Amino acid sequence: MEETAGAKRGRRADRNGGASARTAEWQNLVADVEDLVKKVANVDDEEIAEIRGKVQDTLAKAKSSADDGIAAVRGGAGDASEVTDEYVRENPWAAVGIAAAIGIVIGFVAGRR
């Protein structure tokens, strides 16, 4: 059974939009947990207060880890961009050849589908 072009585009959009969807899910999770912590803030039960403290600590650690991960990815992407820019400036014809080879490969792959 052959797949339609619209279905292929939708599948690609799902793959490409996955990062933004995960970001939205993460933000929704954080907001929900913070909202839950606020709602139980007025409860006087000692056990709930202890659990609330643990949840707040865990949420703070998760936010920090996520921020650290984002910073590391951004730093790595910046470094890769600088190295690529330097290589292309030093070897323009090699870069053109590499780009042409990649284009040919993509053309073959796209033509087979």
C-alpha positions as CSV (number, residue, x, y, z in Angstrom):
1,M,0.0,0.0,0.0
2,E,1.5,3.3,-1.0
3,E,1.7,6.3,1.3
4,T,0.3,9.6,0.3
5,A,2.5,12.8,0.2
6,G,0.3,14.4,2.9
7,A,0.9,11.4,5.2
8,K,4.6,11.7,4.6
9,R,4.6,15.4,5.4
10,G,2.6,14.8,8.5
11,R,5.0,12.1,9.7
12,R,8.0,14.5,9.1
13,A,6.2,17.3,10.9
14,D,5.6,15.0,13.9
15,R,9.3,14.1,13.9
16,N,10.5,17.7,13.6
17,G,7.9,19.0,16.0
18,G,8.8,16.4,18.6
19,A,11.2,18.7,20.4
20,S,8.7,21.5,20.7
21,A,6.0,19.1,21.8
22,R,8.3,17.7,24.5
23,T,9.2,21.2,25.6
24,A,5.4,22.0,25.9
25,E,4.8,18.8,27.8
26,W,7.7,19.6,30.2
27,Q,6.4,23.1,30.8
28,N,2.9,21.7,31.4
29,L,4.2,19.1,33.9
30,V,6.2,21.8,35.8
31,A,3.2,24.1,35.9
32,D,0.9,21.2,37.1
33,V,3.3,20.2,39.8
34,E,3.8,23.8,41.0
35,D,0.0,24.3,41.0
36,L,-0.5,21.1,43.0
37,V,2.1,22.2,45.6
38,K,0.4,25.5,45.9
39,K,-3.0,23.8,46.5
40,V,-1.7,21.6,49.3
41,A,0.3,24.4,50.9
42,N,-2.5,25.2,53.3
43,V,-2.9,21.6,54.5
44,D,-1.6,21.2,58.1
45,D,-0.9,17.5,57.9
46,E,2.8,16.9,58.8
47,E,3.2,14.0,56.3
48,I,1.8,16.1,53.4
49,A,4.1,19.0,54.4
50,E,7.1,16.5,54.2
51,I,5.9,15.2,50.8
52,R,5.4,18.8,49.5
53,G,8.9,19.7,50.5
54,K,10.3,16.6,48.7
55,V,8.3,17.5,45.6
56,Q,9.5,21.1,45.6
57,D,13.2,19.9,46.0
58,T,12.8,17.3,43.2
59,L,11.2,19.9,40.9
60,A,13.9,22.4,41.6
61,K,16.6,19.7,40.8
62,A,14.7,18.7,37.6
63,K,14.5,22.3,36.4
64,S,18.2,22.8,37.1
65,S,19.2,19.7,35.3
66,A,17.0,20.7,32.3
67,D,18.6,24.1,32.2
68,D,22.1,22.6,32.4
69,G,21.3,20.2,29.6
70,I,19.9,23.0,27.4
71,A,23.0,25.1,28.1
72,A,25.3,22.2,27.2
73,V,23.5,21.6,23.9
74,R,23.6,25.3,23.0
75,G,27.3,25.4,23.8
76,G,28.0,22.3,21.7
77,A,26.0,23.6,18.8
78,G,27.8,27.0,18.9
79,D,31.2,25.2,18.9
80,A,30.2,23.0,16.0
81,S,29.0,26.0,14.1
82,E,32.3,27.8,14.6
83,V,34.3,24.8,13.6
84,T,32.2,24.3,10.5
85,D,32.4,28.0,9.5
86,E,36.2,27.9,9.9
87,Y,36.5,24.7,7.8
88,V,34.3,26.1,5.0
89,R,36.3,29.4,4.9
90,E,39.6,27.5,4.8
91,N,38.4,24.8,2.3
92,P,35.6,26.3,0.2
93,W,35.9,23.8,-2.7
94,A,35.9,20.8,-0.4
95,A,32.8,22.2,1.2
96,V,31.1,22.6,-2.2
97,G,32.1,19.0,-3.0
98,I,30.7,17.7,0.3
99,A,27.5,19.6,-0.2
100,A,27.1,18.3,-3.7
101,A,27.7,14.7,-2.6
102,I,25.1,15.1,0.2
103,G,22.7,16.5,-2.4
104,I,23.2,13.6,-4.7
105,V,22.6,11.1,-1.8
106,I,19.5,12.9,-0.7
107,G,18.3,12.9,-4.4
108,F,18.8,9.2,-4.7
109,V,17.0,8.5,-1.4
110,A,14.1,10.8,-2.2
111,G,13.8,9.4,-5.7
112,R,13.5,5.8,-4.4
113,R,10.5,6.7,-2.3
